[in-house]
Amino acid sequence: MRRTVKSAPQSIWYALVYLFLLLCMYLMLMSSLTYMYICDQGKIYR
């Protein structure tokens, strides 16, 4: 199999999708932790 120019953008797209999934997981984790923290500190906001 010869390496052509088309293989480079494909790997770049795979890397972008992988980073996007990691970012989504990180945002979900941070949002859930923030929600739990706000629920624990809910007396302050009342």
LUMKE-339711 format. One record per residue (C-alpha): x, z, y; residue in one letter. Coordinates in Angstrom, 1 decimal. Each point is the difference from the previous one (the first is absolute). Example, Ala and Ser with C-alpha at 12.3 -4.5 7.8 and 13.67 -1.06 7.14 Angstrom:
BEGIN
<atom u="12.3" w="7.8" v="-4.5" code="A"/>
<atom u="1.4" w="-0.7" v="3.4" code="S"/>
END
This chain:
BEGIN
<atom u="0.0" w="0.0" v="0.0" code="M"/>
<atom u="1.4" w="-1.0" v="3.4" code="R"/>
<atom u="-0.4" w="2.2" v="3.0" code="R"/>
<atom u="-1.9" w="-2.0" v="2.6" code="T"/>
<atom u="-1.0" w="0.9" v="3.5" code="V"/>
<atom u="-3.5" w="0.8" v="-1.1" code="K"/>
<atom u="1.2" w="3.0" v="-2.0" code="S"/>
<atom u="1.2" w="1.8" v="3.2" code="A"/>
<atom u="-3.4" w="0.2" v="1.8" code="P"/>
<atom u="-1.7" w="1.0" v="-3.2" code="Q"/>
<atom u="2.3" w="3.0" v="-0.4" code="S"/>
<atom u="-0.5" w="0.8" v="3.7" code="I"/>
<atom u="-3.8" w="0.0" v="-0.5" code="W"/>
<atom u="0.4" w="2.3" v="-3.1" code="Y"/>
<atom u="2.1" w="2.4" v="2.1" code="A"/>
<atom u="-2.5" w="-0.1" v="2.8" code="L"/>
<atom u="-2.9" w="0.7" v="-2.3" code="V"/>
<atom u="1.9" w="2.8" v="-1.7" code="Y"/>
<atom u="0.8" w="1.6" v="3.4" code="L"/>
<atom u="-3.6" w="-0.4" v="1.1" code="F"/>
<atom u="-1.2" w="1.8" v="-3.1" code="L"/>
<atom u="2.5" w="2.8" v="0.6" code="L"/>
<atom u="-1.1" w="0.3" v="3.6" code="L"/>
<atom u="-3.7" w="0.2" v="-1.1" code="C"/>
<atom u="0.8" w="2.7" v="-2.5" code="M"/>
<atom u="2.0" w="1.9" v="2.6" code="Y"/>
<atom u="-2.8" w="-0.3" v="2.6" code="L"/>
<atom u="-2.6" w="1.2" v="-2.6" code="M"/>
<atom u="2.2" w="3.0" v="-0.9" code="L"/>
<atom u="0.7" w="0.9" v="3.7" code="M"/>
<atom u="-3.7" w="-0.4" v="0.9" code="S"/>
<atom u="-1.1" w="2.2" v="-3.0" code="S"/>
<atom u="2.6" w="2.7" v="0.9" code="L"/>
<atom u="-1.1" w="-0.1" v="3.7" code="T"/>
<atom u="-3.6" w="0.3" v="-1.1" code="Y"/>
<atom u="0.7" w="3.0" v="-2.2" code="M"/>
<atom u="2.1" w="1.6" v="2.8" code="Y"/>
<atom u="-2.9" w="-0.6" v="2.5" code="I"/>
<atom u="-2.4" w="1.5" v="-2.4" code="C"/>
<atom u="2.2" w="3.1" v="-0.5" code="D"/>
<atom u="0.5" w="0.3" v="3.8" code="Q"/>
<atom u="-3.7" w="-0.8" v="0.7" code="G"/>
<atom u="-0.6" w="3.4" v="1.7" code="K"/>
<atom u="2.3" w="-1.1" v="2.9" code="I"/>
<atom u="-2.0" w="-3.1" v="0.7" code="Y"/>
<atom u="-3.3" w="1.8" v="0.1" code="R"/>
END
